[in-house]
Amino acid sequence: MKPFKKFPFVLLSFLCVGNVGATNNTALEKIDWSQSFSDVKKNHKTAPDDEIPTRITYESHLFNIEFHKEYLFNDAGNLVNVLYYKGFSETAVNCVSAYNEVKAEVEKQYGKAKVVTDNKVDLSTVNVEQLCQLTSKGDYKLNSEWKNDNANISFVLDSWKGQAYMGLSYKPITIK
């Protein structure tokens, strides 16, 4: 199954349970950029959820929340991106609060980060519950960035093919 297609179904449990605010000590990983496609598969105990020659996706957890974890490779077979992503349903109203709660957990390990907001509409008359719908249309986005010793890290609230999602992305420092 292609990434993001399962979001409406997978997300229902996330929205109903509301476990984002649960404090935990999940350690964010340091990415081993030398991993090959076969290394990634060997290192996982479960079968991938989706697989093509340049991408492999697994069900995963981050801060006790179900996420997809996607490994992306370039045509030469080099690992170029590791992405945790979580989609929101069309009727979601809590994507901004979910983003802020996960960001707070990430900040515990990487330090404080500014949130850059990109909006294409006047927000003065918009209720917070409408921000997920605006995100899915591409009219509202959030982005925070960090860097560790081997990765550029970004955490976004954005849209993919008309669906709002939050994603924590790692890219090697040498990749822009």
Buried (B, 14 or more C-beta within 10 A) or exposed (E): EEBBEBBBEBBEEBBEEEBBBEEEEBEBEEBEBEBEBEEBBEEBEEEBBBBEEEBBBBBBEBBBBBBBBBBBBEEEEBBBBBBBBBBBBEEBBBBBBBBBBBBBBBBBEBEEBEBEEEBEEEBEEBEEEBBBBBBBEBBBBBBBBBEBEEBBBBBBBBBBEEBBBBBBBBBBEEEE
